[in-house]
Structures are given as structure tokens and as C-alpha cells.
Amino acid sequence: MFLCRTAWQKCGPLARKSAHQLYRDVVVPRRQMSSLPGGTGDNIIYALLCGGAFAGAVAYTYTTVTTDHARFTDRVADINARPKTEWVPKPWPPKSKDEEEEV
């Protein structure tokens, strides 16, 4: 740990100075704001398309849920009206064919 601290004290200022110098040497071109193609006008089209798709999905879901409610309740009533048989487990261990023929 002592070696790491010593190395950081010696190399830290050099690293900071070189990083600051690199930042000053790089010239970054600024992007101009405009309404030309590729500008902010495209975002409005995407927003309208996504908003329309979302509204259509919500409308479809709402109509499906409201119209299928009566059919759903009828199906549940039919399933509940079916006679239920009591579950009986199979004997363990399973019998072989020879034992079944004898019984």
C-alpha cells in the first residue's frame, strides 16, 4: 500500500497535467441548430408515429377486453359446471405386465 501511495504521489500530477493539455489541444466542432433535414423536425415525425401506435394499441386492448368480458364469464361458468372426478393416484411401484395379467 505504501508503494501505491508513493507511485500515485509521483505520477498523479504528471497524469493530471497531460490530461489537461490533451483537453485543450482537441478542437471539437459545434453542431449548428437548424431545421434542415436531419435536424429536430425528424423527432416530431417519430413522436407522432410512436404516439399513434401507442394510441392504437390502447384502443385495441380496451375494445378487446370490454367485448370479450361476456364470453369470458360464459366460459368460466361452463368450466365450473363440468362434473369433477376425484383424483386417484396410481399405485407405486408400477406393476409389470406379468403382475397385471395375474390380477
N, C-alpha and C positions, 0 to 999 in steps of 0.2 A: 504494500500500500504506500509505503514511503517512496518507493521508486516511481510509482504512478504519479504521485503528487509532485515530485521533483520534475518529472518529464513534462507535466502539464504546465508548471510554472515557467519552464524554459521555452516550450513550444507554443503555448497559448497565445502570447502577444504576437508572435510571428504569424500564426494562423489567422488571427483577427485582422491584422494589418493587410495580409494578402487577400483575404476575402473582401475587405472594404475596397481595396484597389480594383479588384475584378468587377465589383458592382459599378464603380464609377466609369470603367472603360467600356462597358456594354451600353450601346445606344439602342433603345427599344422604340420602334416606330409606334406612334399613337394611332389608334383606329379612329377614323372620322365617322361622326354620326351623320347618317343620311337616310333618305327614304328610297334609295335606289334598290334594284333587285339584290337580294342578299342582305338587306337591312332589316329594320324592325317590322316591315309590312308582312313578311312571311310568318312571323309569330302570330299575327292576328288570324291568318288563314288556318294555321294549325290549331289555335284555340277554338275557332268556330267549328272545325271538323271534329275535334275531340269532344267539345261540348254537345254537339248534335248527336254524336254516337252515344254519349252518356245519357242524354235525354231519351233517346230511342230505347236504350236498354232498360231504363227505369220504367218507361211506359209499357214495354212488352212484359216486364216482370209483374207490374201491377195488374194488367189485364189477365195474365195467365193465372195469377193467384186468386183473383176475385171470381173468374169464371169457373175455375176448377174446384172451388170450395164445395159446391153441392155434390159433384161427382166423387170427391174425396170422402165426404161424410157417408155417402151411399156405399162406397166400397168398404169402409171401415165397419159399417153396420153389417154388411154381408159376411165379412170375415169373422166378426164376433158371433154371428148367428150359426155358423157351421158347427156341427157336433164335434166335440173334442174327445179323442180317445186317450185313455190313461197310458202313460209311457211305462213300458215294462223293459227292464234291462235284459240283455242276452246273458245266458249262463256263462260263467268263467271257470275254468278254461274251456275254450271251444271244443266241442266233441268232434272226433274224427268221423269219417263216413261209415266206418265199421260199427262204431258205437251207436250211431243214429239208426242203422238198419236193425240192430238188435232190439232197440227200444221200440 
